[in-house]
Amino acid sequence: MAAGPAGAYELCRRMFGEPASDQTVVWHMSEVLCYLKHLRDAGAVVRDESPGGAYRYRLAGAKEGR
C-alpha cells in the first residue's frame, strides 16, 4: 500500500503479479483479504468505501485519495 490506496484485487496484482489461473486468483484473494482484516484490526490499515460501494485500503495515517 506504500504505492497508494487500492482495492483488494489491485493489491493482489501488486503482490503476486499476473495470476496463472482462476484458482490462483481465488487463493491470492483469500490470502490478501485475511492480511487486510488482520491489518485493519491492528490499526495499520484503513478501509474506505466509495459512493458506489467499492472498498479501497490505505495505510493508517495516509491521506484519503492519495
N, C-alpha and C positions, 0 to 999 in steps of 0.2 A: 504494500500500500504506500510505500515511500514514493512511488511513481505517480500517486494521486488516487483519489477515490475511484472505486469500481464496483460493479456488481460481482456476484459470486462466479458467474461463468467467465467473466473477463479475468478475474483473479486466477481461475483455473488455467486459462490460456497463458497468463504471465508466468505462472509457476511451472507448468508442465509442457507447454508448447502445444502443437497440433496433436489432437487425440488420434490414436491408432485405430480405434473402433468405437462403436456406440457404447459397448460395455465399459470401455476405458473412461468415457465421459461420465458415466454414472458413478464409477469408482472414485474418480477425481472430485466430482461434485460432492459426494458424500463426505469425503475426507476434508475438503475445504470448508464445507458448512459446519462440520464438527470443530475445526480450528476457529472459525469465526464465532461460533457460540461460546467457546472457551474464552476467546479474547474479549468478547463483549462482556461476559460475566466478570472477567478480571479488570474491566475498565480500560483496557488498552485500545479498544476499537469501538467506534460509534456507528450505528446503522441509521441512515437517513432514508425516509420514504418519499418518493416523488409524488406529485399530484395524481399520476397515473397508477400508483401502487407499486412501482418497482423499487427495490431496495438497492442502496449503494452503501458501501462500507468505507470508512476513513479512519485514520489514526486518531485517537482521542487527542484533543488539543489542536488538531489541524482544522483550519477554517473550512467550513462547508463551501463547496463549489470550486475548490482549488483545481 
